[in-house]
Amino acid sequence: MRAREVPHVMAGRSLQGRRSKRHHQNDLASLRGLAVLLVLSAAVRLARTASLHFDSAS
């Protein structure tokens, strides 16, 4: 292997590392979005339940 080829190989590895990091960040963003949706839907269900109990108690 020639000395000039080594940086290209190293650059390819770091590029793969960057892509992997980006994919990991995208996965984390998707999980955060899913967590937000779950919390919001639980809050809506809780509000509905509370309003039903409030109406039935009146």
ABEGO torsion letter per residue (X at the ends): XBAAAAAAAAAAAAAAAAAAAAAAAAAAAAAAAAAAAAAAAAAAAAAAAAAAAAAAAX
